[in-house]
């Protein structure tokens, strides 16, 4: 690695750490965190408390922009994800054999984002900014050097640019380490740069085993937050179940996306300027038409310039399929079977039907009720074939039957 690349990487990592520290300080002040007891910190920070933002509190990065490159913040089956510290976007770069999967990711992600527009649901979908093919010489000529030597495959490549989901704040990350990391690994884990990139997977459908040994490779990247841990931390599990049920209904019934392998995670929210006016102010086109000419939207935005300490996000659409309504009408049983397969093949984000344990039973009732309520509203609008309205209940019933079969096979 040449000296120039080494300096660029060091500046990138330094700025990333600086921004992280500034957000953490702001959050600690806003939440008035007086206790350092890890479980109390996690309960407060991960419970979606609304806080005011102070954009001026974050360091000015403009003078460093030319020297700041991209930093890897995660990877998946189809690509590697990068951030550029101080910027509001992330870039997913496709691996050579997964270029079509990235295009699928873009199509399904866009369908979901558009379906969520003007919907009142407590789940965020990252905005989509652009899709850059590897044949776009102009873009790649000005960006390729910013990736340094992070990649094990050649550039240019296909790139999807979306809103950056900010990681959980340092307060929460350190509390997770203090609470769940083996003592022998705590110092090493806390010092690893990769553990700044912490999103917590919301596993409402899984508890840790009573005799599970501590993880030998503890990491905060894609941290699996299981139901028993959420109960232990007094997190709002009913809120999560309701929000995820609503989100799944919107993706099924409005975006027509099967949700295969999507992820629901806890992450931080960035500045509201990364959202369009309808989402940041809750305004529809009809609302704007009724407003007085030259209304001061900026003042309205500033009055609502808030973000949550933690939000539920849905992401990762590269294995999703978009189904046609015709299939739901002509072969409804096939469609339901497909959606149920996607439900159970996914990581255990969704509550599981249960008749003999709590809070599993109440979580399932909350999840399924919110799913059915939103689905009924979406499928009852003008122009929808009434036969589609029968599908959501069939889906829920099939999930219950499928869970019963799984339990029977275990016994």
C-alpha positions in Angstrom: 0.0 0.0 0.0 1.5 3.4 -1.0 1.9 6.3 1.4 -1.0 8.3 -0.2 -3.5 5.4 0.2 -2.3 4.9 3.8 -2.9 8.5 4.7 -6.3 8.5 3.1 -7.4 5.4 5.0 -6.2 6.9 8.3 -8.0 10.2 7.6 -11.2 8.3 6.7 -11.1 6.2 9.9 -10.3 9.2 12.0 -13.2 11.2 10.6 -15.5 8.2 11.1 -14.5 7.9 14.7 -14.8 11.7 15.2 -18.4 11.8 13.8 -19.3 8.7 16.0 -18.0 10.4 19.1 -19.9 13.7 18.3 -23.2 11.8 17.8 -22.6 9.9 21.0 -22.0 13.0 23.1 -25.1 14.6 21.6 -27.2 11.6 22.5 -25.9 11.3 26.0 -26.7 14.9 26.6 -30.2 14.7 25.0 -31.2 11.6 27.0 -29.8 12.9 30.2 -28.1 9.6 30.9 -26.8 9.8 34.4 -26.5 6.1 35.1 -23.7 3.9 33.5 -25.5 0.6 34.3 -25.4 -1.1 30.9 -28.9 -2.6 31.0 -30.4 0.8 31.8 -28.4 2.5 29.1 -29.6 -0.1 26.5 -33.2 0.2 27.7 -33.1 4.0 27.3 -31.2 4.1 24.0 -32.9 1.2 22.2 -36.4 2.2 23.1 -36.8 4.8 20.3 -36.7 7.9 22.6 -37.2 11.0 20.5 -34.4 13.5 20.8 -33.7 16.9 19.3 -30.9 17.3 16.9 -28.2 19.9 16.7 -26.6 19.7 13.3 -24.0 22.4 14.3 -22.7 20.1 17.0 -21.3 17.7 14.4 -17.8 18.5 13.1 -17.4 20.3 9.8 -16.0 17.9 7.3 -15.8 20.0 4.2 -12.1 20.8 4.6 -11.3 17.1 4.6 -13.6 16.0 1.8 -10.9 15.6 -0.9 -8.9 13.3 1.3 -11.7 11.2 2.6 -12.3 7.8 0.9 -14.8 5.0 1.4 -14.8 2.8 4.4 -16.3 -0.8 4.4 -19.1 -1.0 6.9 -20.5 -4.5 6.0 -20.9 -7.2 3.4 -23.6 -9.6 2.2 -24.1 -12.3 -0.3 -24.2 -10.1 -3.3 -21.9 -7.2 -2.4 -19.8 -5.1 0.0 -21.3 -1.9 1.6 -19.3 1.3 2.0 -19.8 4.6 3.7 -18.0 7.9 3.1 -17.7 9.5 6.5 -19.6 12.8 6.7 -21.9 11.9 3.9 -25.5 10.6 4.1 -25.3 7.7 1.7 -24.0 4.2 1.5 -22.8 2.3 -1.6 -23.3 -1.4 -2.2 -20.8 -2.7 -4.7 -21.8 -6.0 -6.4 -19.5 -9.0 -6.5 -18.7 -10.1 -10.1 -21.1 -13.0 -10.0 -23.9 -11.1 -8.3 -24.6 -8.2 -10.6 -28.1 -9.4 -11.4 -28.8 -9.8 -7.7 -27.9 -6.1 -7.1 -30.3 -5.0 -9.9 -33.0 -7.2 -8.2 -32.1 -5.4 -4.9 -32.6 -2.1 -6.5 -36.0 -3.0 -8.1 -37.5 -4.5 -5.0 -36.0 -1.8 -2.7 -37.5 0.9 -4.9 -40.9 -0.8 -5.0 -40.9 -1.0 -1.2 -39.7 2.6 -0.7 -42.5 3.9 -2.9 -45.0 1.7 -1.2 -44.0 3.2 2.2 -44.4 6.8 1.0 -47.2 8.5 2.9 -47.8 5.4 5.0 -47.9 5.8 8.8 -45.7 3.0 10.0 -42.9 3.0 12.5 -40.4 1.3 10.2 -37.9 3.2 8.0 -36.9 2.3 4.5 -33.5 3.8 3.3 -34.0 6.3 0.5 -32.6 5.3 -2.9 -30.3 7.9 -4.5 -28.9 6.2 -7.6 -27.8 3.0 -9.4 -24.4 3.2 -11.2 -23.5 0.6 -13.8 -19.9 -0.4 -14.3 -20.1 1.2 -17.8 -20.5 4.7 -16.3 -16.9 5.8 -17.0 -17.5 9.4 -15.8 -18.7 8.4 -12.3 -16.1 5.7 -11.8 -13.2 7.8 -13.0 -14.0 10.3 -10.2 -14.7 7.7 -7.5 -12.6 4.6 -8.1 -9.6 5.8 -6.2 -11.7 6.5 -3.1 -12.1 2.8 -2.6 -8.4 2.2 -2.0 -7.5 -1.4 -1.6 -10.6 -2.6 0.3 -11.9 -4.9 -2.5 -10.9 -8.4 -3.4 -12.4 -8.1 -6.9 -11.7 -5.5 -9.7 -13.5 -2.2 -10.2 -15.5 -0.7 -11.9 -18.6 -2.8 -10.8 -22.3 -2.3 -10.4 -23.1 0.1 -7.5 -26.4 0.9 -5.6 -26.4 4.1 -3.7 -28.9 4.4 -0.8 -29.4 6.3 2.4 -26.9 5.4 5.1 -28.4 3.8 8.2 -26.4 5.2 11.0 -25.1 2.5 13.5 -26.3 2.3 17.1 -24.5 4.9 19.2 -21.4 4.2 21.1 -23.3 4.3 24.4 -25.4 1.3 23.2 -22.5 -0.5 21.7 -20.4 -0.3 24.9 -23.4 -1.4 26.9 -23.9 -4.4 24.6 -20.2 -5.4 25.1 -20.5 -4.9 28.9 -23.6 -7.0 29.1 -23.1 -9.8 26.6 -19.5 -10.1 25.5 -17.2 -12.6 27.2 -15.0 -10.9 29.7 -11.8 -12.1 28.0 -12.8 -10.4 24.7 -14.3 -7.1 25.9 -11.2 -4.9 25.4 -10.4 -6.4 21.9 -14.0 -6.0 20.8 -14.3 -2.4 22.0 -11.2 -1.4 20.1 -12.1 -2.9 16.7 -13.1 -0.3 14.2 -15.6 -2.8 12.5 -17.6 -2.8 15.7 -18.6 0.8 15.2 -20.8 -0.5 12.3 -23.4 -1.9 14.7 -27.0 -2.7 13.7 -29.1 -5.0 15.9 -31.2 -7.6 14.3 -34.7 -7.8 15.9 -35.2 -11.5 16.5 -38.7 -11.6 17.9 -39.0 -15.2 16.9 -36.0 -16.6 18.7 -34.7 -17.0 22.3 -31.2 -17.9 23.2 -30.8 -21.5 24.5 -30.5 -21.8 28.2 -27.2 -23.6 27.9 -25.8 -21.7 24.9 -22.1 -21.0 25.5 -20.8 -17.4 25.1 -19.8 -16.6 21.6 -16.2 -17.1 20.8 -16.3 -14.6 18.0 -18.4 -11.8 19.6 -19.1 -9.0 17.1 -21.4 -6.0 17.0 -21.8 -6.1 13.3 -25.3 -7.5 12.7 -25.8 -8.2 16.4 -28.5 -10.8 16.9 -30.8 -9.3 19.6 -33.0 -12.2 20.7 -36.4 -12.1 22.3 -35.1 -13.0 25.8 -32.6 -10.2 25.6 -35.2 -7.7 24.6 -37.4 -8.8 27.5 -34.3 -8.6 29.9 -33.7 -5.0 28.7 -37.3 -4.0 28.9 -37.5 -3.0 25.2 -40.8 -2.2 23.5 -41.3 -5.6 21.9 -45.1 -5.0 21.3 -44.1 -1.9 19.4 -41.6 -3.9 17.3 -44.2 -6.6 16.6 -46.8 -4.0 15.5 -44.4 -2.1 13.3 -43.0 -5.2 11.6 -46.5 -6.5 11.0 -47.5 -3.3 9.4 -44.3 -3.2 7.3 -44.8 -6.8 6.1 -48.4 -6.0 5.0 -47.2 -2.9 3.0 -44.5 -4.9 1.3 -46.9 -7.8 0.5 -50.0 -5.9 -0.5 -48.7 -2.6 -1.9 -45.2 -3.3 -3.2 -46.1 -6.9 -4.1 -42.7 -8.0 -2.7 -42.3 -11.5 -1.1 -39.8 -10.2 1.5 -37.5 -13.2 1.1 -34.4 -12.6 3.3 -35.2 -9.0 4.2 -33.8 -7.8 7.5 -35.4 -5.8 10.3 -32.8 -4.0 12.4 -32.4 -1.3 15.0 -30.2 1.5 13.8 -30.0 5.3 14.2 -31.7 7.9 12.1 -29.8 10.6 10.2 -30.8 14.2 9.4 -34.3 14.7 8.1 -32.8 16.4 5.0 -32.2 12.9 3.7 -36.0 12.5 3.5 -38.4 14.1 1.0 -40.8 16.8 2.2 -43.8 14.3 2.4 -41.9 12.1 4.9 -40.1 14.8 6.9 -43.2 16.9 7.4 -45.9 14.3 6.9 -47.4 16.3 4.0 -49.2 14.8 1.0 -49.6 16.5 -2.4 -53.2 17.4 -1.4 -52.0 19.0 1.8 -49.5 21.2 -0.1 -52.2 22.2 -2.6 -54.2 23.6 0.3 -51.4 25.6 1.8 -51.0 29.3 1.3 -48.5 30.3 -1.4 -44.9 30.5 -0.3 -45.5 28.8 3.1 -42.3 28.6 5.1 -41.6 24.8 4.8 -38.1 25.3 6.2 -39.4 26.7 9.5 -41.9 23.8 9.6 -39.0 21.4 9.0 -36.8 23.0 11.7 -39.7 22.8 14.2 -39.9 19.0 13.5 -36.1 18.6 13.2 -35.9 15.6 15.4 -34.6 12.1 15.1 -35.1 9.0 17.2 -32.2 7.6 19.2 -33.1 4.3 17.6 -35.4 3.3 14.8 -36.6 0.0 13.2 -35.3 -0.2 9.6 -36.0 -2.8 6.9 -33.2 -3.5 4.3 -31.5 -6.0 2.1 -33.8 -6.9 -0.8 -31.5 -8.8 -3.2 -33.3 -12.1 -2.8 -36.8 -10.7 -3.1 -39.2 -11.3 -5.9 -42.0 -9.1 -7.0 -45.2 -11.0 -7.7 -48.0 -10.0 -10.1 -51.5 -9.5 -8.9 -52.6 -11.8 -11.7 -50.8 -14.7 -9.9 -52.6 -13.9 -6.7 -55.9 -14.2 -8.6 -55.2 -17.1 -10.8 -53.1 -19.2 -8.4 -53.7 -17.9 -4.9 -52.7 -21.1 -3.2 -49.3 -21.1 -4.9 -48.7 -17.5 -3.9 -49.6 -18.1 -0.3 -47.3 -21.1 -0.2 -44.5 -19.0 -1.6 -45.1 -16.1 0.9 -45.2 -18.6 3.8 -42.0 -20.2 2.7 -40.4 -16.7 2.6 -41.8 -16.1 6.1 -40.2 -19.2 7.6 -37.0 -19.3 5.6 -36.1 -15.8 6.7 -34.2 -15.1 9.9 -36.6 -15.1 12.9 -37.6 -11.4 12.8 -41.3 -12.2 13.0 -43.1 -13.5 16.1 -44.0 -17.2 15.8 -47.5 -18.5 16.4 -47.7 -19.9 19.9 -50.6 -21.1 22.1 -48.7 -22.0 25.3 -46.1 -19.4 26.1 -45.9 -15.7 26.8 -45.1 -13.2 25.5 -44.9 -15.2 22.3 -48.7 -15.5 22.1 -49.4 -11.8 22.6 -46.6 -10.8 20.2 -48.1 -13.0 17.5 -51.6 -11.5 18.1 -50.1 -8.0 17.9 -48.1 -8.8 14.8 -50.9 -10.7 12.9 -53.6 -8.1 13.8 -51.5 -5.2 12.6 -50.7 -7.2 9.4 -54.4 -7.9 8.7 -55.5 -4.3 9.5 -53.0 -2.7 7.2 -53.5 -5.3 4.4 -57.3 -4.9 4.6 -56.9 -1.1 4.1 -54.5 -1.4 1.2 -56.5 -4.0 -0.6 -59.8 -2.2 -0.3 -58.9 0.8 -2.3 -60.6 1.5 -5.6 -59.3 -0.5 -8.5 -58.2 -3.5 -6.4 -59.9 -6.8 -7.2 -62.0 -7.9 -4.2 -60.6 -11.4 -4.4 -57.2 -10.1 -3.3 -58.7 -9.2 0.0 -59.0 -12.9 0.9 -55.2 -13.4 0.7 -54.0 -11.8 3.9 -56.1 -14.1 6.2 -55.0 -17.1 4.2 -51.4 -16.1 4.7 -51.8 -15.7 8.5 -53.7 -19.0 8.7 -51.0 -20.8 6.7 -48.3 -19.4 9.0 -50.1 -20.8 12.0 -50.5 -24.2 10.2 -46.8 -24.2 9.2 -45.7 -23.5 12.8 -47.8 -26.3 14.0 -46.1 -28.7 11.5 -42.7 -27.5 12.6 -43.5 -28.2 16.3 -44.9 -31.6 15.4 -41.7 -32.5 13.5 -39.6 -31.5 16.5 -41.6 -33.7 18.8 
